[in-house]
Amino acid sequence: MSALAKASGALKSVDYEVFGRVQGNGGLGGAGYTEEEARKLGVVGWVKNTSQGTVTGQVQGPEDKVNAMKSWLSKVGSPSSRIDRTNFSNEKEISKLDFSGFSTRY
């Protein structure tokens, strides 16, 4: 187990989808603000704007940091976004991270 995992407890993985006015014109950047916030918090994973106007992705990292990112995705978002709801799914404990950083997918 890495020192990072030991220091901050279990590693978690969770999928998310954010609904509301979350793309373009500053929305969740679409994805740019999400990527920036993830890097600030120190979580890894990915984010993508969908053709349905939502933002979807996956976050992995120490449980406390993943929880902080979930809170941001649910309540904060980018400047000028309006979050109606955020769905989280497939939340689970993982033994190692699947990603080395956080990226925007197209």
Chimera marker file (.cmm) of the C-alpha trace (Angstrom):
<marker_set name="trace">
<marker id="1" x="0.000" y="0.000" z="0.000" r="1" g="1" b="0" radius="0.5"/>
<marker id="2" x="1.355" y="3.445" z="-0.858" r="1" g="1" b="0" radius="0.5"/>
<marker id="3" x="2.198" y="5.986" z="1.827" r="1" g="1" b="0" radius="0.5"/>
<marker id="4" x="-0.568" y="8.209" z="0.432" r="1" g="1" b="0" radius="0.5"/>
<marker id="5" x="-3.189" y="5.511" z="0.937" r="1" g="1" b="0" radius="0.5"/>
<marker id="6" x="-1.907" y="4.703" z="4.442" r="1" g="1" b="0" radius="0.5"/>
<marker id="7" x="-1.889" y="8.333" z="5.511" r="1" g="1" b="0" radius="0.5"/>
<marker id="8" x="-5.425" y="9.116" z="4.464" r="1" g="1" b="0" radius="0.5"/>
<marker id="9" x="-7.284" y="5.836" z="4.801" r="1" g="1" b="0" radius="0.5"/>
<marker id="10" x="-9.073" y="3.883" z="2.107" r="1" g="1" b="0" radius="0.5"/>
<marker id="11" x="-8.962" y="4.715" z="-1.588" r="1" g="1" b="0" radius="0.5"/>
<marker id="12" x="-12.376" y="5.275" z="-3.148" r="1" g="1" b="0" radius="0.5"/>
<marker id="13" x="-13.732" y="5.383" z="-6.673" r="1" g="1" b="0" radius="0.5"/>
<marker id="14" x="-17.050" y="6.927" z="-7.687" r="1" g="1" b="0" radius="0.5"/>
<marker id="15" x="-18.797" y="7.730" z="-10.979" r="1" g="1" b="0" radius="0.5"/>
<marker id="16" x="-20.804" y="10.949" z="-11.252" r="1" g="1" b="0" radius="0.5"/>
<marker id="17" x="-23.179" y="12.830" z="-13.511" r="1" g="1" b="0" radius="0.5"/>
<marker id="18" x="-24.082" y="16.467" z="-12.916" r="1" g="1" b="0" radius="0.5"/>
<marker id="19" x="-27.409" y="17.859" z="-14.179" r="1" g="1" b="0" radius="0.5"/>
<marker id="20" x="-28.359" y="21.525" z="-14.598" r="1" g="1" b="0" radius="0.5"/>
<marker id="21" x="-26.818" y="24.381" z="-16.538" r="1" g="1" b="0" radius="0.5"/>
<marker id="22" x="-23.355" y="22.911" z="-16.324" r="1" g="1" b="0" radius="0.5"/>
<marker id="23" x="-21.783" y="23.286" z="-19.778" r="1" g="1" b="0" radius="0.5"/>
<marker id="24" x="-20.536" y="26.171" z="-21.862" r="1" g="1" b="0" radius="0.5"/>
<marker id="25" x="-20.631" y="29.851" z="-20.893" r="1" g="1" b="0" radius="0.5"/>
<marker id="26" x="-18.789" y="28.994" z="-17.750" r="1" g="1" b="0" radius="0.5"/>
<marker id="27" x="-21.094" y="26.065" z="-16.854" r="1" g="1" b="0" radius="0.5"/>
<marker id="28" x="-18.940" y="23.402" z="-15.211" r="1" g="1" b="0" radius="0.5"/>
<marker id="29" x="-16.484" y="24.972" z="-17.550" r="1" g="1" b="0" radius="0.5"/>
<marker id="30" x="-17.946" y="22.607" z="-19.025" r="1" g="1" b="0" radius="0.5"/>
<marker id="31" x="-15.283" y="20.304" z="-17.826" r="1" g="1" b="0" radius="0.5"/>
<marker id="32" x="-12.396" y="22.717" z="-17.290" r="1" g="1" b="0" radius="0.5"/>
<marker id="33" x="-13.423" y="23.887" z="-13.839" r="1" g="1" b="0" radius="0.5"/>
<marker id="34" x="-14.000" y="20.302" z="-12.732" r="1" g="1" b="0" radius="0.5"/>
<marker id="35" x="-10.499" y="19.332" z="-13.845" r="1" g="1" b="0" radius="0.5"/>
<marker id="36" x="-9.032" y="22.365" z="-12.057" r="1" g="1" b="0" radius="0.5"/>
<marker id="37" x="-10.875" y="21.564" z="-8.810" r="1" g="1" b="0" radius="0.5"/>
<marker id="38" x="-9.855" y="17.884" z="-8.957" r="1" g="1" b="0" radius="0.5"/>
<marker id="39" x="-6.197" y="18.854" z="-9.311" r="1" g="1" b="0" radius="0.5"/>
<marker id="40" x="-6.494" y="21.290" z="-6.386" r="1" g="1" b="0" radius="0.5"/>
<marker id="41" x="-7.985" y="18.564" z="-4.208" r="1" g="1" b="0" radius="0.5"/>
<marker id="42" x="-5.522" y="15.926" z="-5.374" r="1" g="1" b="0" radius="0.5"/>
<marker id="43" x="-7.949" y="13.385" z="-6.832" r="1" g="1" b="0" radius="0.5"/>
<marker id="44" x="-7.548" y="11.551" z="-10.151" r="1" g="1" b="0" radius="0.5"/>
<marker id="45" x="-10.001" y="10.479" z="-12.842" r="1" g="1" b="0" radius="0.5"/>
<marker id="46" x="-11.749" y="12.119" z="-15.759" r="1" g="1" b="0" radius="0.5"/>
<marker id="47" x="-14.594" y="14.430" z="-16.779" r="1" g="1" b="0" radius="0.5"/>
<marker id="48" x="-16.581" y="14.795" z="-19.993" r="1" g="1" b="0" radius="0.5"/>
<marker id="49" x="-19.372" y="17.002" z="-21.322" r="1" g="1" b="0" radius="0.5"/>
<marker id="50" x="-22.174" y="14.820" z="-22.707" r="1" g="1" b="0" radius="0.5"/>
<marker id="51" x="-24.429" y="15.509" z="-25.677" r="1" g="1" b="0" radius="0.5"/>
<marker id="52" x="-27.366" y="15.572" z="-23.218" r="1" g="1" b="0" radius="0.5"/>
<marker id="53" x="-25.954" y="18.708" z="-21.572" r="1" g="1" b="0" radius="0.5"/>
<marker id="54" x="-24.674" y="16.971" z="-18.443" r="1" g="1" b="0" radius="0.5"/>
<marker id="55" x="-21.146" y="16.536" z="-17.148" r="1" g="1" b="0" radius="0.5"/>
<marker id="56" x="-20.065" y="12.980" z="-16.358" r="1" g="1" b="0" radius="0.5"/>
<marker id="57" x="-16.921" y="11.280" z="-15.125" r="1" g="1" b="0" radius="0.5"/>
<marker id="58" x="-15.129" y="9.321" z="-12.460" r="1" g="1" b="0" radius="0.5"/>
<marker id="59" x="-13.156" y="10.413" z="-9.395" r="1" g="1" b="0" radius="0.5"/>
<marker id="60" x="-10.639" y="8.307" z="-7.465" r="1" g="1" b="0" radius="0.5"/>
<marker id="61" x="-8.466" y="9.055" z="-4.470" r="1" g="1" b="0" radius="0.5"/>
<marker id="62" x="-8.326" y="8.985" z="-0.685" r="1" g="1" b="0" radius="0.5"/>
<marker id="63" x="-11.828" y="8.840" z="0.790" r="1" g="1" b="0" radius="0.5"/>
<marker id="64" x="-11.707" y="12.324" z="2.368" r="1" g="1" b="0" radius="0.5"/>
<marker id="65" x="-10.599" y="13.940" z="-0.904" r="1" g="1" b="0" radius="0.5"/>
<marker id="66" x="-13.189" y="12.044" z="-2.948" r="1" g="1" b="0" radius="0.5"/>
<marker id="67" x="-15.852" y="13.222" z="-0.478" r="1" g="1" b="0" radius="0.5"/>
<marker id="68" x="-14.642" y="16.825" z="-0.870" r="1" g="1" b="0" radius="0.5"/>
<marker id="69" x="-14.906" y="16.490" z="-4.670" r="1" g="1" b="0" radius="0.5"/>
<marker id="70" x="-18.408" y="14.978" z="-4.363" r="1" g="1" b="0" radius="0.5"/>
<marker id="71" x="-19.445" y="17.972" z="-2.275" r="1" g="1" b="0" radius="0.5"/>
<marker id="72" x="-18.024" y="20.386" z="-4.870" r="1" g="1" b="0" radius="0.5"/>
<marker id="73" x="-19.788" y="18.533" z="-7.708" r="1" g="1" b="0" radius="0.5"/>
<marker id="74" x="-23.089" y="18.633" z="-5.796" r="1" g="1" b="0" radius="0.5"/>
<marker id="75" x="-23.070" y="22.174" z="-4.439" r="1" g="1" b="0" radius="0.5"/>
<marker id="76" x="-20.453" y="24.450" z="-5.971" r="1" g="1" b="0" radius="0.5"/>
<marker id="77" x="-19.502" y="23.774" z="-9.569" r="1" g="1" b="0" radius="0.5"/>
<marker id="78" x="-18.004" y="26.582" z="-11.580" r="1" g="1" b="0" radius="0.5"/>
<marker id="79" x="-18.924" y="30.247" z="-11.390" r="1" g="1" b="0" radius="0.5"/>
<marker id="80" x="-22.328" y="30.730" z="-13.091" r="1" g="1" b="0" radius="0.5"/>
<marker id="81" x="-23.245" y="27.036" z="-13.165" r="1" g="1" b="0" radius="0.5"/>
<marker id="82" x="-26.621" y="25.973" z="-11.825" r="1" g="1" b="0" radius="0.5"/>
<marker id="83" x="-26.540" y="22.451" z="-10.447" r="1" g="1" b="0" radius="0.5"/>
<marker id="84" x="-29.968" y="20.792" z="-10.321" r="1" g="1" b="0" radius="0.5"/>
<marker id="85" x="-28.751" y="17.441" z="-9.084" r="1" g="1" b="0" radius="0.5"/>
<marker id="86" x="-25.724" y="15.180" z="-9.064" r="1" g="1" b="0" radius="0.5"/>
<marker id="87" x="-25.999" y="11.390" z="-9.313" r="1" g="1" b="0" radius="0.5"/>
<marker id="88" x="-23.228" y="9.260" z="-7.850" r="1" g="1" b="0" radius="0.5"/>
<marker id="89" x="-22.929" y="5.557" z="-8.687" r="1" g="1" b="0" radius="0.5"/>
<marker id="90" x="-20.539" y="2.602" z="-8.432" r="1" g="1" b="0" radius="0.5"/>
<marker id="91" x="-18.975" y="3.974" z="-5.261" r="1" g="1" b="0" radius="0.5"/>
<marker id="92" x="-16.456" y="1.446" z="-4.009" r="1" g="1" b="0" radius="0.5"/>
<marker id="93" x="-13.195" y="0.942" z="-2.198" r="1" g="1" b="0" radius="0.5"/>
<marker id="94" x="-10.256" y="0.271" z="-4.512" r="1" g="1" b="0" radius="0.5"/>
<marker id="95" x="-6.770" y="-1.109" z="-3.837" r="1" g="1" b="0" radius="0.5"/>
<marker id="96" x="-4.992" y="1.189" z="-6.296" r="1" g="1" b="0" radius="0.5"/>
<marker id="97" x="-5.716" y="4.191" z="-8.505" r="1" g="1" b="0" radius="0.5"/>
<marker id="98" x="-6.551" y="3.524" z="-12.167" r="1" g="1" b="0" radius="0.5"/>
<marker id="99" x="-5.394" y="6.999" z="-13.283" r="1" g="1" b="0" radius="0.5"/>
<marker id="100" x="-2.222" y="9.017" z="-12.756" r="1" g="1" b="0" radius="0.5"/>
<marker id="101" x="-3.918" y="12.400" z="-13.103" r="1" g="1" b="0" radius="0.5"/>
<marker id="102" x="-7.207" y="14.088" z="-13.941" r="1" g="1" b="0" radius="0.5"/>
<marker id="103" x="-8.146" y="14.662" z="-17.568" r="1" g="1" b="0" radius="0.5"/>
<marker id="104" x="-10.934" y="15.987" z="-19.740" r="1" g="1" b="0" radius="0.5"/>
<marker id="105" x="-12.277" y="13.507" z="-22.288" r="1" g="1" b="0" radius="0.5"/>
<marker id="106" x="-13.834" y="14.536" z="-25.608" r="1" g="1" b="0" radius="0.5"/>
<link id1="1" id2="2" r="1" g="1" b="0" radius="0.2"/>
<link id1="2" id2="3" r="1" g="1" b="0" radius="0.2"/>
<link id1="3" id2="4" r="1" g="1" b="0" radius="0.2"/>
<link id1="4" id2="5" r="1" g="1" b="0" radius="0.2"/>
<link id1="5" id2="6" r="1" g="1" b="0" radius="0.2"/>
<link id1="6" id2="7" r="1" g="1" b="0" radius="0.2"/>
<link id1="7" id2="8" r="1" g="1" b="0" radius="0.2"/>
<link id1="8" id2="9" r="1" g="1" b="0" radius="0.2"/>
<link id1="9" id2="10" r="1" g="1" b="0" radius="0.2"/>
<link id1="10" id2="11" r="1" g="1" b="0" radius="0.2"/>
<link id1="11" id2="12" r="1" g="1" b="0" radius="0.2"/>
<link id1="12" id2="13" r="1" g="1" b="0" radius="0.2"/>
<link id1="13" id2="14" r="1" g="1" b="0" radius="0.2"/>
<link id1="14" id2="15" r="1" g="1" b="0" radius="0.2"/>
<link id1="15" id2="16" r="1" g="1" b="0" radius="0.2"/>
<link id1="16" id2="17" r="1" g="1" b="0" radius="0.2"/>
<link id1="17" id2="18" r="1" g="1" b="0" radius="0.2"/>
<link id1="18" id2="19" r="1" g="1" b="0" radius="0.2"/>
<link id1="19" id2="20" r="1" g="1" b="0" radius="0.2"/>
<link id1="20" id2="21" r="1" g="1" b="0" radius="0.2"/>
<link id1="21" id2="22" r="1" g="1" b="0" radius="0.2"/>
<link id1="22" id2="23" r="1" g="1" b="0" radius="0.2"/>
<link id1="23" id2="24" r="1" g="1" b="0" radius="0.2"/>
<link id1="24" id2="25" r="1" g="1" b="0" radius="0.2"/>
<link id1="25" id2="26" r="1" g="1" b="0" radius="0.2"/>
<link id1="26" id2="27" r="1" g="1" b="0" radius="0.2"/>
<link id1="27" id2="28" r="1" g="1" b="0" radius="0.2"/>
<link id1="28" id2="29" r="1" g="1" b="0" radius="0.2"/>
<link id1="29" id2="30" r="1" g="1" b="0" radius="0.2"/>
<link id1="30" id2="31" r="1" g="1" b="0" radius="0.2"/>
<link id1="31" id2="32" r="1" g="1" b="0" radius="0.2"/>
<link id1="32" id2="33" r="1" g="1" b="0" radius="0.2"/>
<link id1="33" id2="34" r="1" g="1" b="0" radius="0.2"/>
<link id1="34" id2="35" r="1" g="1" b="0" radius="0.2"/>
<link id1="35" id2="36" r="1" g="1" b="0" radius="0.2"/>
<link id1="36" id2="37" r="1" g="1" b="0" radius="0.2"/>
<link id1="37" id2="38" r="1" g="1" b="0" radius="0.2"/>
<link id1="38" id2="39" r="1" g="1" b="0" radius="0.2"/>
<link id1="39" id2="40" r="1" g="1" b="0" radius="0.2"/>
<link id1="40" id2="41" r="1" g="1" b="0" radius="0.2"/>
<link id1="41" id2="42" r="1" g="1" b="0" radius="0.2"/>
<link id1="42" id2="43" r="1" g="1" b="0" radius="0.2"/>
<link id1="43" id2="44" r="1" g="1" b="0" radius="0.2"/>
<link id1="44" id2="45" r="1" g="1" b="0" radius="0.2"/>
<link id1="45" id2="46" r="1" g="1" b="0" radius="0.2"/>
<link id1="46" id2="47" r="1" g="1" b="0" radius="0.2"/>
<link id1="47" id2="48" r="1" g="1" b="0" radius="0.2"/>
<link id1="48" id2="49" r="1" g="1" b="0" radius="0.2"/>
<link id1="49" id2="50" r="1" g="1" b="0" radius="0.2"/>
<link id1="50" id2="51" r="1" g="1" b="0" radius="0.2"/>
<link id1="51" id2="52" r="1" g="1" b="0" radius="0.2"/>
<link id1="52" id2="53" r="1" g="1" b="0" radius="0.2"/>
<link id1="53" id2="54" r="1" g="1" b="0" radius="0.2"/>
<link id1="54" id2="55" r="1" g="1" b="0" radius="0.2"/>
<link id1="55" id2="56" r="1" g="1" b="0" radius="0.2"/>
<link id1="56" id2="57" r="1" g="1" b="0" radius="0.2"/>
<link id1="57" id2="58" r="1" g="1" b="0" radius="0.2"/>
<link id1="58" id2="59" r="1" g="1" b="0" radius="0.2"/>
<link id1="59" id2="60" r="1" g="1" b="0" radius="0.2"/>
<link id1="60" id2="61" r="1" g="1" b="0" radius="0.2"/>
<link id1="61" id2="62" r="1" g="1" b="0" radius="0.2"/>
<link id1="62" id2="63" r="1" g="1" b="0" radius="0.2"/>
<link id1="63" id2="64" r="1" g="1" b="0" radius="0.2"/>
<link id1="64" id2="65" r="1" g="1" b="0" radius="0.2"/>
<link id1="65" id2="66" r="1" g="1" b="0" radius="0.2"/>
<link id1="66" id2="67" r="1" g="1" b="0" radius="0.2"/>
<link id1="67" id2="68" r="1" g="1" b="0" radius="0.2"/>
<link id1="68" id2="69" r="1" g="1" b="0" radius="0.2"/>
<link id1="69" id2="70" r="1" g="1" b="0" radius="0.2"/>
<link id1="70" id2="71" r="1" g="1" b="0" radius="0.2"/>
<link id1="71" id2="72" r="1" g="1" b="0" radius="0.2"/>
<link id1="72" id2="73" r="1" g="1" b="0" radius="0.2"/>
<link id1="73" id2="74" r="1" g="1" b="0" radius="0.2"/>
<link id1="74" id2="75" r="1" g="1" b="0" radius="0.2"/>
<link id1="75" id2="76" r="1" g="1" b="0" radius="0.2"/>
<link id1="76" id2="77" r="1" g="1" b="0" radius="0.2"/>
<link id1="77" id2="78" r="1" g="1" b="0" radius="0.2"/>
<link id1="78" id2="79" r="1" g="1" b="0" radius="0.2"/>
<link id1="79" id2="80" r="1" g="1" b="0" radius="0.2"/>
<link id1="80" id2="81" r="1" g="1" b="0" radius="0.2"/>
<link id1="81" id2="82" r="1" g="1" b="0" radius="0.2"/>
<link id1="82" id2="83" r="1" g="1" b="0" radius="0.2"/>
<link id1="83" id2="84" r="1" g="1" b="0" radius="0.2"/>
<link id1="84" id2="85" r="1" g="1" b="0" radius="0.2"/>
<link id1="85" id2="86" r="1" g="1" b="0" radius="0.2"/>
<link id1="86" id2="87" r="1" g="1" b="0" radius="0.2"/>
<link id1="87" id2="88" r="1" g="1" b="0" radius="0.2"/>
<link id1="88" id2="89" r="1" g="1" b="0" radius="0.2"/>
<link id1="89" id2="90" r="1" g="1" b="0" radius="0.2"/>
<link id1="90" id2="91" r="1" g="1" b="0" radius="0.2"/>
<link id1="91" id2="92" r="1" g="1" b="0" radius="0.2"/>
<link id1="92" id2="93" r="1" g="1" b="0" radius="0.2"/>
<link id1="93" id2="94" r="1" g="1" b="0" radius="0.2"/>
<link id1="94" id2="95" r="1" g="1" b="0" radius="0.2"/>
<link id1="95" id2="96" r="1" g="1" b="0" radius="0.2"/>
<link id1="96" id2="97" r="1" g="1" b="0" radius="0.2"/>
<link id1="97" id2="98" r="1" g="1" b="0" radius="0.2"/>
<link id1="98" id2="99" r="1" g="1" b="0" radius="0.2"/>
<link id1="99" id2="100" r="1" g="1" b="0" radius="0.2"/>
<link id1="100" id2="101" r="1" g="1" b="0" radius="0.2"/>
<link id1="101" id2="102" r="1" g="1" b="0" radius="0.2"/>
<link id1="102" id2="103" r="1" g="1" b="0" radius="0.2"/>
<link id1="103" id2="104" r="1" g="1" b="0" radius="0.2"/>
<link id1="104" id2="105" r="1" g="1" b="0" radius="0.2"/>
<link id1="105" id2="106" r="1" g="1" b="0" radius="0.2"/>
</marker_set>
